[in-house]
Amino acid sequence: MKYFIILPLLCSVSLAFGQFRENNRFVEAGFLFGGTAYSGDVSASNVDLGEMHVGYGMFLRYHLNPKFSLKAHLYSGAISGDDKRSKSLAVRNFRFGTAIFEWATVAEWNFFGKERFTPTGVHVFSVSPYLYLGVGMSFINPEAVYYGPPDQRDKYLKVPFPEEGLKNRLPLFPMGPACGLMFTTA
């Protein structure tokens, strides 16, 4: 099964700006709140809003200079899917769900390299695209259920639940483009 997670979907809010600042180096801490959703063989569409769950997390970012920063984050959420929500798969009668906990460390490259503070220390509002690449781990505990007629179970169930060899720890390699929205504190 493949899945698509949208954790920081709704917003990302920074809690503390410039806890310390020295030669354009500073630490930023914040939290994330959004939604998580599954996309795969047990979903009616790419993202089924009926299976949307709350996602949340926190991060700590160390700005090395205006262009480069290092970030550590912890995210948590859940995903689920149910055949009854799909016209073509409803007769199969499967549903699944899992909680997800994720940690990662990420390097970020802000290719415009805008200064985040004025010379007097006032935070500047800006929108800035950046690229990121990192490594981490996701922890899951999937559960799948067949809820159809018992005499139909063997027709659809080809491997036992849960699938043999299914791991509850998955390596994570976050990467891609993003766009940051930096709020002013003044």
Order of alpha helices (4+ residues) and beta strands (2+ residues): beta-beta-beta-beta-beta-beta-beta-beta-alpha-beta-beta
